[in-house]
Amino acid sequence: MIESLRLHADDGARYAVTNGEGQPAHIHYRWAAKIGDDLAPPIIALMRDTTESAPIIGFAEQINDDEANAYIAELRANLAAGKVRLLTIFADDGTLIGLCTLRRNLNPNNRHITDLAKGMIHRDHRGGAVLPAAFVEIALQCEADGVELVTLDVRADTPAHRIWTHFGFETYGVLPDYARAQGKTHAGHFMMQKVPDLKQRAAGRIAALLQPAAGRDDAAEVRTA
């Protein structure tokens, strides 16, 4: 069962996985209330690793110090104002391997919607359970916040676009002149998914990846504790 893989912790949750050598390991998921001096450098390092291997909207392939520091300052301000939530993902050794920012909609008529503004996973940890487990944590946080719908936007025909589609996000609009990079204009897809559907799909993906084959049909409910 999924709940046997998701282990509650005081500061978040951890998932029992195996590393590349087949040894037991855990991935830790924590919602950060602030960005201290110990967290800012790993975030910048993760941003740089991500932009070198996959595009992040708003950044070039190389992020200079001024751009990185400006992003950290903006993120700190938005966290302090309650405008975003920041999910951090750590390996067993304390290395930051992923993060996600949710842009909260604080307008009374739109509080049921949140936007997945930025998502990054280190290239060495892609393709396994890290992302689906992150989606489970995002869905649980959305439920706690009363959010029913997750939206995002992504450059067309990128690995990220294909991943979001694989996890059930549906396009509700396309902007032809979405991004301009390296002298080219790129279209962008605006996508959405209901929170219960996202949680169910992510839970099923985790079960398929981590549970023994005989138990894969049992994947369903994810509990918060």
C-alpha positions in Angstrom: 0.0 0.0 0.0 1.1 3.6 -0.7 0.8 4.5 3.0 3.6 2.0 3.8 5.9 3.9 1.5 4.9 7.4 2.7 6.3 7.9 6.2 5.1 10.8 8.3 7.7 13.1 9.8 7.4 16.1 12.0 8.8 18.4 9.3 7.1 16.7 6.3 7.2 13.2 4.9 9.7 10.7 3.6 9.4 7.9 1.1 11.1 4.6 1.3 12.9 3.9 -2.0 16.0 2.1 -3.2 19.1 3.8 -4.6 21.0 3.0 -7.8 22.8 0.2 -6.0 19.6 -1.4 -4.7 20.1 -0.3 -1.1 17.3 1.1 1.1 17.1 4.9 1.0 14.7 7.7 1.8 13.6 10.8 0.0 12.5 13.7 2.3 9.8 16.2 1.4 9.5 19.4 3.4 7.4 22.6 3.0 9.8 25.4 3.8 8.5 28.4 5.7 11.5 30.5 4.8 14.8 30.4 3.0 17.7 30.6 5.3 21.4 31.1 4.4 21.9 27.4 4.5 19.2 26.7 1.9 19.8 29.5 -0.6 23.1 28.2 -2.1 21.6 24.7 -2.7 18.6 26.2 -4.4 20.9 28.2 -6.8 23.0 25.1 -7.5 19.8 23.2 -8.3 18.6 25.9 -10.6 21.9 25.9 -12.5 21.9 22.2 -12.9 18.3 22.3 -14.2 18.8 25.1 -16.7 21.8 23.3 -18.2 19.7 20.2 -19.0 16.1 21.5 -19.4 14.7 25.0 -19.9 13.2 27.0 -17.1 11.0 29.7 -18.3 12.4 33.1 -17.4 16.0 32.0 -17.3 18.8 31.5 -19.8 20.8 28.3 -20.0 23.4 30.0 -17.7 22.1 31.8 -14.6 24.5 34.5 -13.4 24.9 35.5 -9.7 22.7 38.6 -10.0 19.8 36.6 -11.6 20.2 33.9 -8.9 20.3 36.3 -6.0 17.3 38.2 -7.4 15.3 35.0 -7.7 16.1 34.1 -4.1 15.2 37.5 -2.8 11.8 37.4 -4.7 11.1 33.9 -3.4 11.9 35.0 0.2 9.6 38.0 -0.1 6.7 35.9 -1.6 7.1 33.2 1.2 7.0 35.9 3.9 3.9 37.4 2.3 2.2 34.0 2.1 2.0 34.2 -1.7 3.7 31.0 -2.4 4.4 27.6 -0.9 7.9 26.0 -1.3 8.3 22.2 -1.4 11.9 21.1 -0.9 13.1 17.6 -1.7 16.2 16.1 0.0 18.2 12.9 -0.4 19.2 10.9 2.6 22.6 12.7 2.8 20.9 16.1 3.1 21.5 17.1 -0.6 18.7 19.2 -2.1 17.6 17.3 -5.2 14.4 19.0 -6.1 11.9 21.8 -5.3 8.5 23.1 -6.4 6.9 26.5 -5.8 3.1 26.8 -5.7 1.8 30.3 -6.5 -1.3 30.7 -4.2 -4.3 32.6 -5.5 -5.5 34.7 -2.6 -8.5 36.3 -4.3 -11.7 35.2 -2.6 -13.2 33.9 -5.9 -10.1 32.0 -7.0 -8.8 30.4 -3.9 -9.7 27.0 -5.3 -6.8 27.4 -7.8 -3.1 27.2 -7.3 -0.4 27.5 -9.9 2.6 25.2 -10.1 5.0 28.0 -10.9 8.4 26.3 -10.8 9.5 22.7 -10.6 13.0 21.4 -10.6 14.6 18.0 -10.1 18.3 17.3 -10.3 19.2 15.4 -13.5 20.5 12.4 -11.4 17.2 11.9 -9.8 14.8 12.1 -12.7 12.7 9.2 -14.0 12.0 7.5 -10.7 9.6 8.1 -7.7 10.8 11.6 -6.8 8.4 13.4 -9.1 5.2 11.3 -8.4 5.9 11.5 -4.7 6.2 15.3 -5.0 2.8 15.4 -6.7 1.3 13.4 -3.8 2.8 16.0 -1.4 1.5 18.8 -3.6 -2.0 17.3 -3.7 -2.1 16.8 0.1 -1.0 20.4 0.6 -3.7 21.6 -1.8 -6.3 19.7 0.1 -5.2 21.3 3.3 -5.4 24.7 1.7 -8.8 24.1 0.1 -7.4 24.1 -3.4 -9.2 22.0 -6.0 -7.4 22.8 -9.2 -3.7 22.9 -10.1 -2.6 24.9 -13.2 0.8 25.3 -14.9 2.3 26.7 -18.1 5.1 25.1 -20.0 7.0 25.6 -23.3 5.6 23.3 -26.0 7.4 20.1 -27.1 9.8 20.0 -24.2 10.5 17.1 -21.8 8.6 19.0 -19.1 5.6 19.3 -21.4 5.6 15.6 -22.1 5.9 14.8 -18.4 3.0 17.0 -17.4 0.9 15.4 -20.1 2.0 11.9 -18.9 0.7 12.8 -15.4 -2.7 13.9 -16.6 -2.5 17.6 -17.1 -4.7 18.8 -19.9 -4.1 21.8 -22.1 -6.8 24.5 -21.9 -5.0 27.1 -24.0 -2.0 27.7 -26.2 0.0 30.9 -26.5 2.0 30.9 -29.8 4.4 33.6 -28.6 5.0 32.2 -25.2 8.8 32.4 -24.9 11.7 33.7 -26.9 15.1 32.0 -26.6 18.1 31.7 -28.9 16.5 33.8 -31.6 13.4 31.5 -31.8 9.8 31.9 -30.7 8.2 29.1 -28.8 4.6 28.2 -28.1 3.4 27.5 -24.6 0.7 25.3 -23.2 -1.5 26.4 -20.3 -2.5 23.2 -18.5 -4.8 22.1 -15.6 -5.7 19.1 -13.5 -8.1 18.5 -10.6 -6.3 17.8 -7.3 -8.0 14.4 -6.6 -7.1 13.2 -10.1 -3.5 14.3 -9.6 -3.2 12.5 -6.3 -4.7 9.3 -7.6 -2.4 9.3 -10.7 0.7 10.1 -8.7 -0.1 7.4 -6.1 -0.6 4.8 -8.8 2.8 5.8 -10.4 4.6 5.4 -7.1 3.0 2.0 -6.5 4.0 0.9 -10.0 7.6 2.0 -9.4 8.2 1.0 -5.8 5.9 -1.8 -4.8 6.3 -5.5 -5.6 4.5 -6.6 -8.7 1.9 -8.6 -6.7 0.8 -5.6 -4.8 0.5 -3.0 -7.5 -3.2 -3.4 -7.9 -3.7 -2.3 -4.3 -2.5 1.2 -4.9 -5.1 3.7 -4.1 -5.4 5.8 -0.9 -2.7 8.1 0.4 -3.0 9.1 4.0 -1.5 12.2 5.6 -0.1 10.4 8.7 
